[in-house]
Amino acid sequence: MKKELFILVLLTALFFSNKSKAQEIFSKTGKFYPEVEQRSVIIGHFVNIQDFPEAPKSIELVVEDITIDYPQTFKTEINNKGEFMFDIPLYHSMNTYLNYEDGKITPYIFPNDTLTMKCEIGKDGFKFRIIEIEFDSKHDKFQNEFLKQYEWLNNNQLSSFYGKLSDKLTPEQFKNQLFDFKKGLLESINNRVETDSLNNIIADYLKYSAIYSIYGSIIQKSEKIENQKDRLQLLSFLDDSIVFNREAMLTSAYNTFLNIYRFAMEPYPGIFVVSTGKTEEQVQWETMSGLLEDYFKPRAGIWAEYRGAAYIYNSIIKDGVTQSEIRLYSKLVKEKLKDTYIRQLLLSKCSDKEKEFKENNNLLIPENAILTKYATESGANIFDKILEDNKGKVIYIDIWATWCSPCIELFKHSHRMRETLNNEDVVFVYLCVRSNEDKWENIIKSHQLTGTQILLNQEQNDELRTKLSINALPQFILIDRKGKIVNDHAPKPDSEEILVEINKLLLEK
């Protein structure tokens, strides 16, 4: 049965035979966690990939992994026949996102399950996406039931109730109304479970989605209470059995709740390390281990490890982390964390980062990339020079920073945009702001950026921020053949609108 992908697709999978020995499990994704026996497999096939020779040959699966409080990304290759497979460790049921270039579907997967699907891809301008999907009848049956119940809960019950709430309610009144609503909603869910003969997976998903959506809303409402004692009194119902609930991990609403709870109720760690007489590595180690201990304090047992793992994971994957820091994080994991899955996951990420450093060291800056720094020029003069050097051409300026993940994510679309336009009268200029020179060059190498690359110092950045109305990153500026700014907040390179605007300017003489 084929589904249009503009609606939310929620899938689950059929149990496949358990493997009794962990060493027999092999992952074709290249990710292997030998001691983790609970896994999930997705097998897919792009049936029409031969119709698009230029189509990207990789796909990623993003899992909202509560153990690290961060979406975990797995990538795998699509072979010449259009086939791909994910074999990932999975300890609890969770929403996932299967991303292929500019489109996504949202499988709901379970430990020790397998899921198969056939997909068709389409192209719109320079964008590729999955346009149709077909999967076996058992998956389809579950999906239809799950989607029906999901829409009933979120679009019918929760959205309808929240839409009718008065903005004038005090936090206490808000809490009381939500508690009354929760009681009635859980009764409705129990009736639906019985009437529709829903299985335990869907029943638990509905129950915990409802409960933790409500609890998260109450915490957010409590932020309006200025007196901390009154605020804690309002939230006194949040005991450990509610906050730390393994059974609720099958719903993303619980993950959202935990984030809201953490920021509202748990102190942000902070330590002071005396650096006198110590090497830089000693200071780094004391800072890292001290922060980890502070992350452990508000919680206990495995929940402490989850919080500590989140700190380490976010540190490992952040832009700008150094090779020496990665080695220390690896040491920290080995010495401080006990859970098998968390240890292997974090050590794998450290290993990936080490490989990334080695690969970047072997990369060269592209021949058609022009790297420039202006030590003495003003920001205004730099902008005038960009116009002078590209007279008679359409200029697309990309303002970015090495620490800006959304900026970097768009580079792949810039590549495709240039290939689609294939016109020498369009010039791409990249202005990097508030960034370290080494990190700037590394990103140019790792993403093989071409065109004019300019690194601005702080003074130049401040001047251009005013001149060009820069208020957020990334920002794109479009300039016509006469050197006039026609759009100082131009569409991003992943949009169809920018192609339309540039082609329109190309027609002007």
C-alpha positions in Angstrom: 0.0 0.0 0.0 1.5 3.3 -1.0 1.3 6.5 1.1 1.9 10.1 0.1 4.6 11.4 2.3 3.1 14.8 3.1 1.4 13.2 6.1 3.2 11.9 9.1 4.2 8.3 8.6 4.6 6.3 11.8 5.8 2.8 11.4 6.7 -0.1 13.6 8.3 -3.4 12.8 7.8 -7.1 13.0 9.8 -9.2 15.5 12.5 -11.2 13.9 14.4 -14.1 15.3 16.6 -13.2 18.3 20.4 -13.9 17.9 21.6 -15.7 20.9 25.2 -14.6 20.6 26.2 -11.0 20.4 29.3 -11.8 18.3 27.1 -13.1 15.5 25.5 -9.7 15.0 27.0 -7.8 12.0 26.2 -4.3 11.0 26.5 -3.4 7.4 26.4 0.3 8.4 29.9 -0.1 9.7 28.7 0.6 13.2 29.2 -2.4 15.5 28.4 -2.6 19.2 29.4 -6.2 20.0 28.0 -6.3 23.5 24.7 -4.8 22.6 22.2 -7.5 21.7 19.0 -5.5 21.3 19.0 -4.1 17.8 16.6 -2.8 15.1 16.9 -3.4 11.4 15.6 -1.3 8.5 15.9 -2.7 5.0 15.0 -0.5 2.1 15.0 -0.3 -1.7 14.8 2.7 -4.0 13.1 1.1 -6.9 13.7 3.9 -9.4 17.1 5.1 -8.5 18.4 4.2 -12.0 16.2 7.0 -13.3 18.3 9.5 -11.4 22.0 8.9 -12.0 22.9 12.1 -10.1 20.8 11.2 -7.0 22.7 11.1 -3.7 23.8 7.6 -2.7 23.5 7.9 1.1 20.7 8.0 3.6 20.5 8.6 7.3 18.5 7.5 10.2 18.1 9.8 13.2 17.0 8.3 16.5 15.9 10.4 19.4 18.1 8.6 21.9 17.1 9.5 25.4 20.3 7.9 26.9 22.3 10.8 25.5 19.5 13.4 25.3 20.3 14.0 21.7 19.2 12.7 18.3 21.7 10.1 17.2 22.5 9.9 13.5 23.3 6.7 11.6 24.4 6.9 7.9 24.5 4.2 5.3 25.2 3.9 1.6 22.7 3.1 -1.1 24.1 0.6 -3.6 23.8 0.7 -7.4 20.5 -1.3 -7.2 19.1 1.2 -4.8 19.3 -1.1 -1.7 20.2 0.0 1.8 20.1 -1.3 5.3 20.4 0.0 8.8 21.3 -2.4 11.7 21.5 -0.3 14.8 21.6 -0.9 18.6 18.3 0.0 20.2 17.4 -0.4 23.8 13.9 1.1 23.8 11.2 1.9 21.3 11.5 5.4 19.9 10.4 7.8 17.1 13.0 8.0 14.4 13.5 10.1 11.2 14.6 8.5 8.0 16.2 11.4 6.0 16.9 11.3 2.3 18.2 14.6 1.2 15.3 17.1 1.4 12.6 14.7 2.6 11.9 12.5 5.5 9.6 9.8 6.9 9.2 9.0 10.5 9.4 5.3 11.4 8.6 4.2 14.9 10.9 1.3 15.6 11.4 -1.3 18.4 14.3 -3.4 19.8 14.7 -6.7 18.0 12.4 -5.7 15.1 13.0 -5.5 11.4 11.3 -3.3 8.9 11.3 -3.5 5.1 10.2 -0.9 2.6 10.3 0.0 -1.1 10.6 3.7 -1.9 10.4 6.0 -5.0 12.4 9.2 -5.2 11.5 12.3 -7.1 13.3 15.6 -8.0 12.0 19.1 -7.7 14.5 21.6 -9.1 17.7 20.5 -7.5 16.0 18.8 -4.5 15.6 15.1 -4.1 13.1 13.5 -1.8 11.2 10.3 -1.2 7.8 10.7 -2.8 6.2 7.3 -2.3 6.7 4.3 0.0 5.5 0.8 0.0 5.9 -1.7 2.9 4.6 -5.1 3.8 1.1 -5.7 5.0 1.9 -6.3 8.6 3.8 -3.0 8.9 1.0 -1.3 7.0 -1.6 -2.6 9.3 0.2 -1.3 12.4 0.9 2.0 10.7 -2.7 2.7 9.9 -3.8 1.9 13.4 -1.0 3.8 15.0 -1.5 6.9 12.8 -5.3 6.8 13.5 -4.7 6.8 17.3 -1.9 9.3 17.1 -4.0 11.8 15.2 -6.9 11.2 17.6 -4.7 12.0 20.6 -2.8 14.9 19.3 -5.1 16.6 16.8 -8.4 15.8 18.5 -7.8 15.6 22.2 -4.6 17.6 23.2 -4.8 20.3 20.6 -8.5 20.9 21.1 -8.1 21.1 24.9 -5.1 23.5 24.9 -6.8 25.7 22.3 -9.7 26.3 24.7 -7.6 27.2 27.7 -7.7 30.8 28.9 -4.5 32.8 28.9 -5.6 34.4 32.1 -5.4 31.2 34.2 -3.0 31.3 37.2 -0.4 28.5 37.3 -2.4 26.8 40.0 -5.7 27.0 38.1 -3.8 25.8 34.9 -2.5 22.8 36.8 -5.9 21.9 38.3 -7.6 22.1 34.9 -4.9 19.9 33.3 -5.1 17.4 36.1 -8.9 17.2 35.6 -8.3 16.8 31.8 -5.7 14.1 32.4 -8.2 12.0 34.4 -10.8 12.2 31.7 -8.3 11.7 28.9 -6.9 8.5 30.4 -10.4 7.1 30.8 -11.0 7.9 27.1 -7.7 6.1 26.2 -8.6 3.0 28.3 -12.0 2.9 26.5 -10.4 3.2 23.1 -7.9 0.5 24.0 -10.7 -1.9 24.9 -13.1 -0.9 22.1 -10.5 -1.0 19.3 -8.6 -3.9 20.8 -5.3 -1.9 20.7 -2.1 -3.7 21.5 0.1 -2.8 24.5 2.5 -0.8 22.4 -0.1 1.7 21.1 -1.9 1.7 24.5 1.3 2.7 26.3 2.2 5.2 23.7 -1.1 7.0 24.0 -1.1 6.9 27.8 2.4 8.2 28.3 2.1 10.7 25.4 -0.9 12.2 27.2 0.6 12.2 30.7 4.0 13.7 29.8 2.5 16.3 27.4 0.4 17.5 30.3 3.2 17.4 32.9 5.6 19.3 30.5 3.0 22.0 30.0 2.6 22.5 33.8 6.3 22.9 34.2 6.4 25.5 31.5 3.5 27.4 33.0 5.3 27.4 36.4 8.0 29.6 34.9 5.7 32.6 35.5 5.9 32.1 39.3 8.6 34.4 40.6 8.8 32.9 44.2 10.9 29.8 44.0 9.1 28.2 47.1 5.7 28.7 45.5 7.0 27.3 42.2 8.4 24.1 43.9 5.1 23.7 45.7 3.2 23.7 42.4 5.5 21.1 41.0 5.7 18.9 44.2 3.8 16.1 42.4 6.9 15.4 40.3 8.4 12.6 42.3 11.1 10.3 41.1 8.6 7.7 39.9 7.2 10.3 37.4 10.5 11.9 36.4 12.5 8.7 35.9 10.2 6.3 34.2 11.7 3.7 31.9 8.2 2.6 30.6 7.6 6.1 29.2 10.7 6.0 27.1 8.7 4.7 24.1 7.3 8.2 23.4 9.0 11.4 22.4 6.7 13.3 24.7 8.6 11.8 27.6 11.9 12.9 26.1 10.5 16.4 25.7 9.3 16.4 29.3 12.7 15.4 30.6 14.3 18.3 28.7 11.8 20.8 30.2 12.3 19.3 33.6 16.1 19.4 33.5 16.2 23.1 32.5 13.6 24.1 35.0 14.5 22.0 38.0 18.2 20.9 37.8 21.1 23.3 38.4 23.5 23.9 35.5 26.9 22.4 36.4 29.9 24.7 36.9 33.3 24.3 38.4 36.4 26.3 39.0 39.8 24.7 38.3 43.1 26.3 39.4 45.5 26.2 36.4 48.7 27.5 38.1 51.5 24.9 37.8 49.4 22.6 35.6 49.7 21.6 32.0 46.9 22.5 29.6 45.9 18.8 29.4 45.7 18.5 33.3 43.4 21.5 33.4 41.3 20.1 30.6 41.0 16.7 32.5 40.1 18.3 35.8 37.5 20.5 34.1 35.9 17.6 32.2 35.9 15.1 35.1 34.6 17.8 37.5 31.8 18.8 35.2 30.8 15.1 34.8 30.7 14.7 38.6 28.4 17.7 38.8 26.1 16.2 36.1 25.9 13.1 38.2 24.7 14.9 41.4 21.0 15.6 40.7 20.3 12.0 39.7 21.2 8.5 40.7 22.1 5.2 39.0 21.5 4.9 35.3 19.7 8.2 35.1 22.9 9.9 36.3 24.8 8.1 33.5 22.2 9.3 31.0 22.8 12.9 32.1 26.6 12.4 32.1 26.4 10.8 28.7 24.5 13.7 27.3 27.2 16.1 28.5 30.0 14.0 27.0 28.1 13.3 23.7 27.4 17.0 23.1 31.0 17.8 23.8 32.3 15.2 21.4 30.1 16.3 18.4 30.3 20.0 18.9 32.1 22.1 16.3 35.6 23.1 17.4 36.4 20.2 19.7 40.1 19.4 19.5 41.9 16.1 19.0 43.4 16.2 22.5 40.0 16.8 24.0 38.6 13.8 22.2 41.2 11.6 23.7 40.4 12.9 27.1 36.7 12.3 26.6 37.5 8.7 25.6 39.5 8.3 28.8 36.6 9.8 30.8 34.1 7.3 29.4 36.3 4.4 30.2 36.9 5.5 33.7 33.6 7.0 34.8 30.7 5.3 32.9 29.5 1.7 33.5 26.5 1.1 31.3 27.5 -1.1 28.3 25.5 0.7 25.6 26.5 4.2 26.7 30.2 3.2 26.9 30.2 1.7 23.4 28.2 4.5 21.9 30.4 7.2 23.2 33.6 5.4 22.5 32.4 4.8 18.9 31.7 8.6 18.6 35.2 9.3 19.9 36.6 6.9 17.3 34.5 8.6 14.5 35.9 12.0 15.5 39.5 10.7 15.5 38.9 9.4 12.0 37.4 12.8 11.0 40.6 14.6 12.2 42.8 12.2 10.2 40.7 12.6 7.0 40.7 16.4 7.3 44.5 16.4 7.7 44.7 14.6 4.4 42.3 16.9 2.6 43.5 19.9 0.5 41.8 23.2 0.0 40.0 23.1 -3.4 41.9 24.7 -6.3 39.0 26.9 -7.2 38.6 28.2 -3.7 40.0 31.7 -3.0 40.8 32.2 0.7 41.3 35.8 1.7 41.9 37.8 4.9 42.0 41.5 5.0 44.0 42.6 8.0 43.8 46.3 7.6 40.7 46.9 5.4 37.5 48.2 6.9 34.3 46.2 6.5 32.9 48.7 4.1 36.1 48.5 1.9 35.8 44.7 1.8 32.2 44.9 0.7 33.2 47.5 -2.0 36.0 45.2 -3.2 33.5 42.2 -3.5 31.4 44.4 -5.8 34.4 45.7 -7.8 35.9 42.2 -8.3 32.5 40.9 -9.6 31.2 43.7 -11.8 28.4 42.7 -14.1 27.7 39.5 -12.2 25.0 38.3 -9.8 26.5 37.9 -6.4 25.1 35.5 -3.7 26.8 36.1 -0.3 26.6 33.5 2.4 27.4 34.8 5.9 28.3 32.0 8.2 30.4 30.9 11.2 32.4 27.7 12.1 30.3 27.2 15.2 27.0 27.5 13.4 25.6 24.0 12.6 22.7 25.3 10.4 25.2 27.3 8.4 27.3 24.2 7.7 24.3 22.0 7.0 23.4 24.3 4.0 26.8 23.9 2.3 25.6 20.7 0.5 22.7 22.7 -0.9 25.1 25.5 -2.1 27.0 22.8 -4.0 23.8 21.6 -5.7 22.6 25.1 -6.4 25.9 26.0 -8.2 25.6 22.8 -10.3 22.0 23.5 -11.2 22.7 27.1 -12.2 26.0 26.2 -14.0 26.4 29.9 -14.9 29.7 31.9 -14.7 27.7 35.1 -14.3 26.7 33.9 -10.8 29.4 34.4 -8.1 29.3 32.8 -4.6 31.0 34.7 -1.8 31.3 33.3 1.7 31.9 35.6 4.6 33.0 33.8 7.8 32.5 35.7 11.0 33.6 35.4 14.6 35.6 32.2 13.9 39.1 30.8 14.4 41.3 30.7 11.3 42.3 27.0 11.6 38.7 26.0 12.1 37.7 28.1 9.1 40.3 26.4 6.8 39.3 22.9 8.2 35.7 23.4 7.3 36.6 24.7 3.8 38.6 21.5 3.4 36.1 19.1 4.9 33.2 20.5 2.9 35.3 21.3 -0.2 34.0 24.8 -0.4 34.8 26.7 -3.6 34.3 30.3 -4.6 35.5 33.4 -2.6 36.1 32.7 1.0 36.7 35.7 3.3 37.5 35.5 7.0 36.4 38.7 8.8 38.0 40.0 12.0 35.8 41.3 14.9 36.0 44.9 13.8 35.1 44.1 10.2 32.3 41.9 11.4 30.9 44.6 13.6 30.9 47.1 10.8 29.3 44.8 8.2 26.7 43.6 10.7 25.3 47.2 10.8 25.8 47.9 7.1 24.2 44.6 5.9 21.6 44.3 8.8 23.1 41.0 10.0 20.9 39.8 12.9 21.2 36.0 12.7 23.2 33.2 11.1 23.2 32.0 8.4 22.2 35.0 6.4 22.2 35.4 2.6 22.5 38.5 0.5 21.6 38.8 -3.2 23.2 41.5 -5.3 22.3 42.3 -8.9 24.6 42.9 -11.9 24.7 46.6 -11.1 26.0 46.0 -7.6 22.7 46.8 -5.9 21.5 44.7 -2.9 18.1 43.4 -4.0 17.6 41.2 -1.0 19.6 41.5 2.3 17.7 38.4 3.7 17.7 36.3 0.5 16.2 32.7 0.5 18.5 29.9 1.7 20.2 27.7 -0.9 17.9 24.8 -0.1 14.8 26.7 -1.4 13.3 26.9 -4.9 12.8 30.7 -4.4 16.5 31.5 -4.7 16.7 29.9 -8.1 13.8 31.9 -9.3 15.3 35.2 -7.9 18.8 34.5 -9.4 17.5 33.5 -12.8 15.4 36.7 -12.9 18.5 38.8 -12.2 20.5 37.0 -14.8 18.0 38.1 -17.5 18.6 41.7 -16.6 21.4 43.6 -18.4 
